[in-house]
Amino acid sequence: MKNSAKFRIKTELAIVFALSLGASAVYSIVSIISRLTAETQLAEQTATINRQLSDREWLDFAYQFLGLAFGLAPVALVLFLLWEKSKSPFTELGLNFKQPFTDLIRGTWLALLIGIPGLGLYLAARELGISAEVIPAALGQYWWTVPILILAAVKASLLEEVVVVGYMFNRLGQLGISKDGQLFLSSILRATYHLYQGFGGFIGNFVMGLAFGYLYQRWGRVMPLVIAHFLLDAAVFIGYALLKDALTFP
């Protein structure tokens, strides 16, 4: 590949991630520095994922919905950038419904494989004092709370798996970076933009990134990863919203 083509891809990567999860990674680094230098210990702090944005119900709904809709813009952007005359990005990334049963089975067992140990890691990190208390959902009790949380899980799964796995692996491969290099860079980025939760979130998401990236390289399809990520987030978001008054989290 010519130097000009490599420069274009590097510039494209920089722009895409500056508009999406790369910016989130930078903010997370600032956030963890803030947490570590605060008077309150990290273990006594909280990190809220889905928070209420207004005291007025209709305005809160509007903010939530708009945030989710515009949050998918980076996904649309990378799909557009990957579009070629001979092949659509949906085919290129395996982001389609051509293997629905296989994708569902793979996504479900992957969610179980990651979710159960992930909960154990979170509890261990809380016990060791290296993680803030993660509050998955702190929305008002409205008719639209569960649908919004489902949409939040859809957005997170598409954004992270399409951009940080499918798109990133594609472009890094074009730059001549090895499969191991692609796997490491994608995983470290995933871990970094979760640093706001503490070091437990960093470690857990790094491991998750390695597993998801490796399976993407084997399967050549991002759809099972999207399904697994959706199931994980939907279970945590909705489960917490419905059971937070009955459960005590460390």
N, C-alpha and C positions, 0 to 999 in steps of 0.2 A: 504494500500500500504506500502511495506517495505521501510525502510529509504534509502536503496541503490537505489531503483527505484525513489524515490523522489529526491535524490541527482542528479541522472542522468538527470531527467527532468529539474531541476533547472539549471544544467550546460548547457544543451541544449538550454534553453531559453536565458541564458547569452550569449552564442556563437552566436545564431541567431541574437539577437538584437545588439550585438557588431558589427556584420557585416552589419547591415541594419539600421532600424529606431531608435534603441537605440543610436547608434552613432550620428545620426542626432539630437536627443534630446539633447545630451551633447553639440554638436556644437551650437545648438540654444540657450542654456543657456549661453554659452560664448558670443554668438553674442548679446544677449539682454543686458548683462552686459557691453559689449563694447559700445553699442548704448546709454545706460543710463549714461555712464561716459564720453561720447564724448562732445565736446564743442557745437556741433550742437544739437538742441533739437530733440527729437524722431520724432515729427510731421513733421520736415523738412527733415528727412532722407528718403531714398528709399530702398525697398527690391525687387530685381528682381528675378523672378522664372525661366524663360527661357531666358538665355542671349546668345549673340553671343560669340563664342569661338575662332574665327579666322577671320582675315580680308579677307582671301582667301576663296572663295566660296566652292571649293571642299573640303578643309581641315575643314572648319566649318561643312559642311554636315557630313564628316567622324566622327568628334568628337561627333556631336549630335547623330548620329545613334548608334555609339559604346556605348556612355553613356547610351542610352535608352536600348540597348540590354543587356549590362552587369548589368544594374540596375534591371533587372528582375531575376537575379540569386538568390536572397533571396527567391523569390516566388517558383522557382524550388526546392530550398533546403528544404523549409518547406513542400512542397508537397511530396518530397521524404521521409522526416522524418515521415510524417503521413501515409505513405503507409503501409498497412497491407495485409496479405495473403487473408483475407476474404472480404475486402472492400477497394476500391480505395479512395484516398483523395478527388477526384472530387465528389464522391457520399457522402462522409462523410461531406464535407463542403457545398454541394449543388452548386458546381461550374461546372455546366453543362447546357445543353440545353434541359433538360427534361420537363421544364415548360416555354417555350419561351414567350408565350403570357402573362401569369401571372407575370413573372419576369419583362417583359418590362413595363407593366402597373404599377406595384409596384415601379420600378426604376424611372419611369417618374414622378409620383406624389411625390415621395420622393425627387427628385431633385428640383421640384417646391417648396415643403414644406420647404426645407433647403435653397435653393438659394435666394429666395426673401427676407426673413428675414435676411439672411446672408449679403446681400448687404446693407440693412438698418443698421445692426450692424457695418459694416465696415465704412459707412459714419458717423455714430455717434461716433465711436472711433476716426476717423480722426478729427472730430469737437472738441472732448474732448482733443486731443493731445496725446492719448495713443497708437497710431498706426503709423507706418511708411507708406509712400505711397507705395502701392504694385503695382509693374509693372509686369503683368502676362507674357508678351512676349516682348523681345527686340532683335529679330532676324533681319537679313537682309531681304530685299524684294526679295526672290528667288522663283523659281518654286516649291521648296520643302518645303517652310516655313510652309504652312498649313498641308501637310502630316506629317511633323515632329511634329507639335503641336498636331495633332490627336494621334500620337504614344506616345507623352508625357502624354496625358490624359489617354491612355490605361495603360501605365506603372504605373502612380500614382494610378489609381483605383485598379489595381491588387495588387500592392505592399502593399498599406495601408489596403485594405479590407481583402485580403487573410492572410496577416501576422499579422496585429494588431487586427483583429476581429476573423476570422476563426481559424487560428493556435493558437493564444494567448488564446482564450476562451477554446479551446480543452485542451491545456496543463494546464492551471490554474484549469480547472475542475478536471483533473486527480490528481492535488495536493490537492484537497479537498476545494478549495476556492469557496465561495458561488457565486451565479449568480450576486448578487449586487456587490460583490467584484470584479468579473471579469469585470463587466460593468465600475466600477470606474477606475480600473487600466488601462484598455484599453483606456478609454476616456482621462485620465490624460497624458498618453503617447502620444496620438494623439495631444493633446493641446500643449504639451511641445516641440515637434519637429516643431511646427509652431511658436514658440516664436520669431524667427528671424524677423517675421513681426510686432512684437509689441504685446501689451496686447489684442488688438482687435482680432487678429488671435488666441491667446490662448483661449479666452472666446468662440469665435465662434466655434472653432474646438472641444472644450470640450463638448459643447452642441450637436454638430454634432455627436460626438462619443457616447454620451448617446443615441441619437435617433437611430443611426445605430446599436449599440450594442443591444439595447432593441428589435428592430425589427428582428435582427438575432436570438435572443433567441426565439422569437415567431415563426418565419418562418422556422428556421433551414436551411436557404439557404443564401449563401453569394452573389449569382449572382445578385439579385436585388440591393444590395449595390454597387457592381461593376458597374452596369449600371448607377445608380444614380450618383456615383462619376465621372464616365466618362462624363456624360452629363453636369455636373457642370463645370468640368475642361475644356472640349472642348469648351463650350460656352464662358467661360471667356478668355481662351487663344486665340482662333480664333477671337472672337469678338473684343478683345483689339487690336490684330495685324491688323485687317482690318479697325477699326474705330478710332484708337488712334489719328489720325490727325484731326478727326471731333469732337471728344468729349473732354471735359475738366473734369478731375478727381480732386476732392479736395485733 
